[in-house]
Amino acid sequence: MDLDIQGKTAVITGADSGIGLETAKVLASEGVNIVLSDKTAEGLEKALCEVNPYLGGANKMVGIPTDITKEKEMVHLAQKVKKDFGGAHILVHSAGARGASGDFLELTDEDWLETVQVDLMGAVRACRAFIPQMQELNWGRLILISSENALQPYAKESPYNACKAAIVNLSKHLSRAYSRENLLINCVSPAFIETPMTEAMLEELSKKKNMSMEEMEDWFVQNKRPHIAMQRRGKPDEVASAIAFLCSARASFINGSNYRIDGGSIASAFG
């Protein structure tokens, strides 16, 4: 399907791996100018090399290191995009972190605030930086990445649960505030995807339980994610395909929605 977004410019945070990287590949293949953003220049260099084969003859790509916890760096990113591309039509905010985990009563204010700074305020800063550009262009697509944890929270991940629930609420709020200016804002909630975050979690558990990574993944699905009807981890490109559609001109009447890409993980039909 032609997504009819050739020549648009997309900013993708958390773009050096996982869902962000795969989304960049799909959008690049659709003729979109790509701005990759992540914390380290080294990670972005690798990502640029991976995405480059998907570019066509006309669209361009740059990588701009940005720490989403720092307002000045997010403002600089937006200024750079405005100068080089005339502004962003698309924002895919994929940057995030698992944050502090453990028993609720043992987590400190610092544990909570560290997660909030990345997972909630990072999204706030990104939207605040790029919504004005979309208003000027009179065309915008914002996709915020939440999680199954927003609707089905897990006992040891309370800061992450709360932040991801807030992301769903934030996307709904923004959709109501700016849709009349031709900005469509939606949320995507993946579950247990093959990303560096879940890889690190499984690696830590495999050492504790003296299991191979493959054994650990099977154990985790069976014991910790029993509602995943497909009984496996999702792949980043499976999430990226849905995100790319929501970024497109074809998604012209989808606004304020939360798309669960979770292999059936959420137990409730109405969550």
Sequence and secondary structure as in RCSB ss.txt:
>XXXX:A:sequence
MDLDIQGKTAVITGADSGIGLETAKVLASEGVNIVLSDKTAEGLEKALCEVNPYLGGANKMVGIPTDITKEKEMV
HLAQKVKKDFGGAHILVHSAGARGASGDFLELTDEDWLETVQVDLMGAVRACRAFIPQMQELNWGRLILISSENA
LQPYAKESPYNACKAAIVNLSKHLSRAYSRENLLINCVSPAFIETPMTEAMLEELSKKKNMSMEEMEDWFVQNKR
PHIAMQRRGKPDEVASAIAFLCSARASFINGSNYRIDGGSIASAFG
>XXXX:A:secstr
   S TT EEEEESTTSHHHHHHHHHHHHTT EEEEEES HHHHHHHHHHHGGG  SS  EEEEE  TT HHHHH
HHHHHHHHHHSS SEEEE        S GGG  HHHHHHHIIIIIHHHHHHHHHHHHHHHHHT EEEEEE  GGG
TS  TT HHHHHHHHHHHHHHHHHHHHHGGGTEEEEEEEE SBSSHHHHHHHHHHHHHHT  HHHHHHHHHHHH 
TT TT S B HHHHHHHHHHHTSTT TT  S EEEESTT   SS  
